Amino acid sequence: MDVKSFSFEEAMKRLEAIVRLLENGQVSLDESIKLYEEGVALVNSANSLLTSAKQKLMTVSGESVSNE
């Protein structure tokens, strides 16, 4: 699954679904690892989208962009 093409909302929805699957405990170890890896990719993608949105807001508002 190409998580980079997901919007922030799509990434969060899929991440929530992954958490439910993992908490359910009904998936195999191999599938759990794949889901975990997908979850990490989703978190990284969502974080990148948030950083980009923050930079856009700072530019629009005229504030300097920091790395917080």
Number of C-alpha atoms within 10 A of each C-alpha: 7 8 18 15 10 16 13 18 10 14 22 17 12 16 21 13 14 17 13 11 15 18 10 9 10 10 13 10 11 9 13 16 13 12 19 16 12 18 21 13 18 23 17 15 20 22 13 14 17 13 15 12 12 15 17 13 13 14 12 9 9 9 10 8 13 8 5 5
